[in-house]
Amino acid sequence: MAERERRPWRFHLEVRDTPYDLLTCMVLALALITLVYLAPDNAVRQILGLVFVLFLPGYAATAALFPENDQIDGIERVALSFGLSIAIVPLIGLALNFTPWGIRLDPILASVSALIIGVSLVGWYRRMRLPADERFAIVVNFEMDFGGMPLVDKILTIGIVVMLIASVVVLAWAITTPRVGERFTQLAILGPGGMATDYPRNLTIGQDARVLLSIKSFEHRDVNYTIAIVLTNAADNSSSVTRYSIDWAQTQSLVPRQAIAQNFTLKHLEYYNQTFNFDVTSAGEWKLQFLLYVEGQPLTPDAYREVHLWLGVVPAV
């Protein structure tokens, strides 16, 4: 009985008659717009965003500049796609910087998408004007004959394929999983002009004063905070903290051994900026403390973050 003939495994792909590659560029640009507004936090969006910025603009531009098949080879076309993308996108950002829209997500997304779609249409038009045998075509021919391959070659081939797949998986994981740095919250008080100067250190009883409170979260998550403001005598730092709600728009008359507080929530990299107006009702040397607590933390003098301002208060003349 004759041995059954083993045929090699073949794969053939040719894109010539219809520029499906340019159609894919336009579809990917529109797909990213959809993902940005329908799925803001998505791994597919992050991977597609890299392709959108680093490859698609240059590929569409290369297709428009070189519609013929023999003008440049495949490696040069891929290299130009990356190179032109890296050159074009920053120029778009620079141009947007001088417009009323500025460098923000929506203008950048709209501008780069319009460029990809517009240049892809130009490339489509130029390519289809050429005879079919002169058009740029994507041709992939792959043949593998495991039957006539030595055992060592089979093992090496399978190993290379596994490593390539693993590399792609690891790269995708590295792109879609951002590194979480140090977690902390920034707490600061500024003078009335928004600078770390001109603090109201010397006051008279009942004199209106103002400081600016600035808090920024670097916690990499949503965090609920409580900010408490406590006035204590310089000789007595053991005042307890009693929380109650306040209207930050009103001037606060600060009484010793009493605290005012407010609750709020911050996302990662979000700011909380408030103006705090106050006056002190008694003469003496006072310590004005700003105590920041995270959710679930008891309101004790041991706060998560603390800054303070020393005040000298004298009777009004």
WONORBEL-V47742 format. One record per residue. RES is the residue in one letter. OMEGA is omega as a letter, one per 20 degrees, with the letter a starting at -180 (999 if undefined). D_LAST is the distance of its C-alpha to the last C-alpha in Angstrom with 2 decimals. Layout:
res=RES omega=OMEGA d_last=D_LAST
res=RES omega=OMEGA d_last=D_LAST
This chain:
res=M omega=a d_last=120.89
res=A omega=r d_last=118.90
res=E omega=a d_last=115.40
res=R omega=a d_last=112.75
res=E omega=r d_last=111.29
res=R omega=a d_last=107.60
res=R omega=r d_last=105.69
res=P omega=r d_last=102.55
res=W omega=a d_last=99.24
res=R omega=r d_last=98.23
res=F omega=a d_last=95.14
res=H omega=r d_last=95.17
res=L omega=r d_last=92.44
res=E omega=r d_last=92.72
res=V omega=a d_last=90.29
res=R omega=a d_last=91.99
res=D omega=r d_last=92.99
res=T omega=a d_last=89.58
res=P omega=r d_last=86.35
res=Y omega=r d_last=84.95
res=D omega=r d_last=82.68
res=L omega=r d_last=80.76
res=L omega=r d_last=80.76
res=T omega=r d_last=79.23
res=C omega=a d_last=76.44
res=M omega=a d_last=75.54
res=V omega=r d_last=75.77
res=L omega=r d_last=73.53
res=A omega=r d_last=70.87
res=L omega=r d_last=70.94
res=A omega=r d_last=71.00
res=L omega=r d_last=67.81
res=I omega=r d_last=66.03
res=T omega=a d_last=67.19
res=L omega=a d_last=66.05
res=V omega=a d_last=62.59
res=Y omega=a d_last=61.89
res=L omega=a d_last=63.96
res=A omega=a d_last=63.58
res=P omega=a d_last=60.36
res=D omega=a d_last=60.71
res=N omega=a d_last=64.36
res=A omega=r d_last=66.39
res=V omega=r d_last=68.94
res=R omega=a d_last=66.23
res=Q omega=r d_last=65.03
res=I omega=r d_last=68.57
res=L omega=r d_last=69.39
res=G omega=r d_last=66.14
res=L omega=r d_last=67.25
res=V omega=a d_last=70.65
res=F omega=a d_last=69.00
res=V omega=a d_last=66.90
res=L omega=a d_last=69.22
res=F omega=a d_last=72.70
res=L omega=a d_last=73.20
res=P omega=a d_last=71.87
res=G omega=r d_last=73.96
res=Y omega=r d_last=77.02
res=A omega=r d_last=76.97
res=A omega=r d_last=76.52
res=T omega=r d_last=79.36
res=A omega=r d_last=81.60
res=A omega=a d_last=80.94
res=L omega=a d_last=81.57
res=F omega=a d_last=84.62
res=P omega=a d_last=86.56
res=E omega=a d_last=89.87
res=N omega=a d_last=91.03
res=D omega=a d_last=92.21
res=Q omega=r d_last=89.31
res=I omega=a d_last=87.32
res=D omega=a d_last=88.10
res=G omega=a d_last=86.24
res=I omega=r d_last=84.25
res=E omega=a d_last=83.07
res=R omega=r d_last=82.12
res=V omega=r d_last=79.97
res=A omega=r d_last=78.35
res=L omega=r d_last=77.58
res=S omega=r d_last=76.14
res=F omega=a d_last=73.54
res=G omega=r d_last=72.95
res=L omega=r d_last=72.52
res=S omega=a d_last=70.22
res=I omega=r d_last=67.93
res=A omega=a d_last=67.94
res=I omega=a d_last=67.66
res=V omega=r d_last=64.86
res=P omega=r d_last=62.22
res=L omega=r d_last=63.23
res=I omega=r d_last=62.64
res=G omega=r d_last=59.16
res=L omega=r d_last=58.46
res=A omega=r d_last=59.63
res=L omega=a d_last=57.51
res=N omega=a d_last=54.42
res=F omega=r d_last=54.77
res=T omega=r d_last=55.19
res=P omega=a d_last=52.73
res=W omega=r d_last=53.97
res=G omega=a d_last=52.96
res=I omega=r d_last=54.29
res=R omega=a d_last=54.23
res=L omega=a d_last=56.87
res=D omega=r d_last=58.18
res=P omega=r d_last=58.73
res=I omega=r d_last=60.28
res=L omega=a d_last=62.53
res=A omega=a d_last=63.65
res=S omega=a d_last=64.26
res=V omega=r d_last=66.21
res=S omega=r d_last=68.20
res=A omega=r d_last=69.10
res=L omega=a d_last=70.20
res=I omega=a d_last=72.35
res=I omega=a d_last=74.00
res=G omega=a d_last=74.53
res=V omega=r d_last=75.97
res=S omega=r d_last=78.08
res=L omega=r d_last=79.64
res=V omega=r d_last=80.42
res=G omega=r d_last=82.01
res=W omega=a d_last=83.96
res=Y omega=a d_last=85.31
res=R omega=a d_last=86.33
res=R omega=a d_last=87.95
res=M omega=r d_last=89.98
res=R omega=a d_last=91.42
res=L omega=r d_last=93.20
res=P omega=a d_last=96.57
res=A omega=a d_last=96.22
res=D omega=r d_last=97.58
res=E omega=a d_last=95.05
res=R omega=r d_last=91.87
res=F omega=a d_last=89.44
res=A omega=r d_last=90.33
res=I omega=a d_last=88.89
res=V omega=r d_last=91.90
res=V omega=r d_last=91.67
res=N omega=a d_last=94.84
res=F omega=a d_last=94.74
res=E omega=r d_last=97.76
res=M omega=a d_last=98.08
res=D omega=r d_last=101.36
res=F omega=a d_last=100.76
res=G omega=a d_last=104.50
res=G omega=a d_last=105.51
res=M omega=r d_last=102.41
res=P omega=a d_last=102.73
res=L omega=a d_last=100.82
res=V omega=r d_last=98.43
res=D omega=r d_last=97.57
res=K omega=a d_last=96.95
res=I omega=r d_last=94.53
res=L omega=r d_last=92.69
res=T omega=r d_last=92.48
res=I omega=r d_last=91.11
res=G omega=r d_last=88.62
res=I omega=r d_last=87.36
res=V omega=r d_last=86.94
res=V omega=r d_last=85.02
res=M omega=r d_last=82.73
res=L omega=r d_last=82.06
res=I omega=r d_last=81.15
res=A omega=r d_last=78.94
res=S omega=r d_last=77.19
res=V omega=r d_last=76.44
res=V omega=a d_last=75.12
res=V omega=r d_last=72.90
res=L omega=r d_last=71.58
res=A omega=r d_last=70.80
res=W omega=a d_last=69.02
res=A omega=a d_last=66.96
res=I omega=a d_last=65.95
res=T omega=r d_last=65.09
res=T omega=a d_last=63.35
res=P omega=r d_last=60.12
res=R omega=r d_last=58.96
res=V omega=r d_last=55.94
res=G omega=a d_last=53.58
res=E omega=r d_last=50.76
res=R omega=r d_last=48.81
res=F omega=r d_last=45.04
res=T omega=a d_last=41.84
res=Q omega=a d_last=39.19
res=L omega=a d_last=35.54
res=A omega=r d_last=32.66
res=I omega=a d_last=29.03
res=L omega=r d_last=28.09
res=G omega=a d_last=25.07
res=P omega=a d_last=24.33
res=G omega=r d_last=27.06
res=G omega=r d_last=29.66
res=M omega=r d_last=29.87
res=A omega=r d_last=29.18
res=T omega=r d_last=26.26
res=D omega=r d_last=22.63
res=Y omega=r d_last=21.71
res=P omega=a d_last=18.12
res=R omega=a d_last=17.58
res=N omega=a d_last=13.90
res=L omega=r d_last=11.62
res=T omega=a d_last=8.50
res=I omega=r d_last=9.68
res=G omega=a d_last=11.71
res=Q omega=r d_last=11.70
res=D omega=r d_last=15.32
res=A omega=a d_last=17.41
res=R omega=r d_last=21.14
res=V omega=r d_last=24.06
res=L omega=a d_last=27.77
res=L omega=a d_last=30.20
res=S omega=r d_last=33.74
res=I omega=r d_last=36.77
res=K omega=a d_last=40.38
res=S omega=r d_last=43.46
res=F omega=a d_last=46.33
res=E omega=a d_last=48.03
res=H omega=r d_last=51.21
res=R omega=r d_last=51.00
res=D omega=a d_last=48.91
res=V omega=r d_last=46.19
res=N omega=a d_last=43.98
res=Y omega=r d_last=40.46
res=T omega=r d_last=37.46
res=I omega=r d_last=34.01
res=A omega=r d_last=31.53
res=I omega=a d_last=27.81
res=V omega=r d_last=26.48
res=L omega=r d_last=23.15
res=T omega=r d_last=23.76
res=N omega=a d_last=22.04
res=A omega=a d_last=22.95
res=A omega=a d_last=24.95
res=D omega=a d_last=26.79
res=N omega=a d_last=28.67
res=S omega=a d_last=31.06
res=S omega=r d_last=29.48
res=S omega=a d_last=32.20
res=V omega=r d_last=32.41
res=T omega=a d_last=32.92
res=R omega=r d_last=33.80
res=Y omega=a d_last=33.24
res=S omega=a d_last=33.41
res=I omega=r d_last=30.49
res=D omega=a d_last=30.11
res=W omega=a d_last=28.93
res=A omega=a d_last=28.07
res=Q omega=r d_last=25.24
res=T omega=a d_last=21.74
res=Q omega=r d_last=21.84
res=S omega=a d_last=19.29
res=L omega=r d_last=20.23
res=V omega=r d_last=20.84
res=P omega=r d_last=22.15
res=R omega=r d_last=25.97
res=Q omega=a d_last=26.57
res=A omega=r d_last=28.06
res=I omega=a d_last=28.73
res=A omega=r d_last=31.91
res=Q omega=r d_last=34.36
res=N omega=r d_last=38.10
res=F omega=a d_last=39.91
res=T omega=r d_last=43.15
res=L omega=r d_last=43.86
res=K omega=r d_last=47.21
res=H omega=a d_last=48.17
res=L omega=r d_last=46.22
res=E omega=a d_last=44.05
res=Y omega=r d_last=40.31
res=Y omega=a d_last=37.47
res=N omega=a d_last=34.40
res=Q omega=r d_last=31.37
res=T omega=a d_last=27.83
res=F omega=r d_last=25.36
res=N omega=a d_last=22.05
res=F omega=r d_last=19.59
res=D omega=a d_last=16.15
res=V omega=a d_last=15.35
res=T omega=a d_last=14.58
res=S omega=r d_last=13.99
res=A omega=r d_last=12.33
res=G omega=r d_last=14.99
res=E omega=a d_last=17.63
res=W omega=r d_last=19.45
res=K omega=r d_last=22.76
res=L omega=a d_last=23.24
res=Q omega=r d_last=27.06
res=F omega=a d_last=29.42
res=L omega=a d_last=32.73
res=L omega=a d_last=35.90
res=Y omega=r d_last=38.92
res=V omega=a d_last=42.43
res=E omega=r d_last=44.51
res=G omega=r d_last=45.73
res=Q omega=a d_last=43.27
res=P omega=a d_last=41.47
res=L omega=r d_last=37.69
res=T omega=r d_last=36.99
res=P omega=r d_last=34.78
res=D omega=a d_last=37.88
res=A omega=r d_last=37.45
res=Y omega=r d_last=39.81
res=R omega=a d_last=37.13
res=E omega=r d_last=33.54
res=V omega=a d_last=30.73
res=H omega=a d_last=27.16
res=L omega=r d_last=23.78
res=W omega=a d_last=21.45
res=L omega=r d_last=17.75
res=G omega=a d_last=14.90
res=V omega=a d_last=12.04
res=V omega=r d_last=8.80
res=P omega=r d_last=6.35
res=A omega=r d_last=3.80
res=V omega=999 d_last=0.00
